[in-house]
Amino acid sequence: MLHAADVLESALDWYLESGRPIPAPSKPKRGQRLMELPASLSAKVPLVNEMVAQKVRPAELARRLKITPQEVTRLIDVHHTTKIDSIAGALKALGKTMEIRVV
């Protein structure tokens, strides 16, 4: 578990760079331990998946948000902690709304 977070971040990074949607987590098998993602990283997954689904590149999202492409790069960077409001704003620019659920 010590390296699980790093491996998961690397996998997410690969999906981002390849332009492929990030798959939903599989259901854990009996006895398997789960790795929780930080909240901002969890929110980036649907953002990235929506960008892929709509074929919106970072430069186009930057234009819609009236920010620089570098800011969008940080927004979707798995190694950069992003304010949840910024992610919600980016989703809104894609025609989506963010809902937060407490379980």
PABARO-561891 format. One record per residue (C-alpha): x, y, z. Coordinates in steps of 0.25 Angstrom, whole numbers, plus 2048, in hexadecimal, padded with zeros to 3 digits. Example, Ala and Ser with C-alpha at 12.3 -4.5 7.8 and 13.67 -1.06 7.14 Angstrom:
REM residues 2
831|7EE|81F
837|7FC|81D
REM end
This chain:
REM residues 103
800|800|800
80C|809|802
80E|80A|7F3
800|808|7EF
7FC|817|7EE
809|81A|7E5
805|80E|7DC
7F6|813|7DB
7FB|822|7D8
804|81C|7CD
7F9|815|7C7
7F0|821|7C7
7FB|829|7C1
7FC|81F|7B6
7EE|820|7B3
7EF|82F|7B2
7FB|82F|7A9
7F5|825|7A0
7E7|82C|79F
7DF|820|7A3
7D4|820|7AD
7D7|81C|7BB
7D0|80F|7BE
7C7|80E|7CB
7CD|807|7D6
7CA|7F8|7D7
7C2|7F2|7E3
7CB|7ED|7ED
7CD|7DE|7EF
7CB|7D8|7FD
7D7|7DC|806
7DC|7E6|7FC
7E0|7F4|802
7DC|800|7FB
7E4|80C|7F7
7DD|81A|7F9
7E0|825|7F0
7E1|833|7F5
7D4|83B|7F3
7DA|844|7E8
7E0|839|7E0
7D3|831|7E1
7CC|83D|7DB
7D6|83E|7D0
7D2|830|7CB
7C4|834|7C6
7CA|841|7C0
7D5|83A|7B8
7CA|830|7B4
7C1|83B|7AF
7CC|842|7A7
7CF|834|7A0
7C0|832|79D
7BE|83F|798
7CC|83F|791
7CF|84D|798
7DE|84F|798
7E4|857|7A4
7E6|863|79B
7D7|863|797
7D4|862|7A6
7DD|86E|7A9
7D6|876|79F
7C8|873|7A5
7CD|876|7B3
7D5|882|7AF
7E2|87D|7B5
7EF|879|7AF
7F2|86B|7AA
7FC|869|7B5
7F1|86B|7BF
7E9|860|7B9
7F5|857|7B9
7F7|859|7C8
7E8|858|7CA
7E8|84A|7C4
7F6|846|7C9
7F5|83A|7D3
801|83F|7DB
7FB|84D|7DD
7F1|850|7E8
7E5|858|7E2
7DA|85F|7E9
7CD|858|7E7
7C6|865|7E2
7D0|866|7D7
7CD|857|7D3
7BE|85A|7D4
7C0|867|7CB
7C7|85F|7C0
7BC|854|7C1
7B1|85F|7BF
7B9|864|7B3
7B7|856|7AD
7A8|857|7B0
7A8|84E|7BD
7A6|851|7CB
7AD|84B|7D7
7A6|844|7E2
7AD|840|7EF
7A7|835|7F7
7AB|831|805
7AA|822|808
REM end
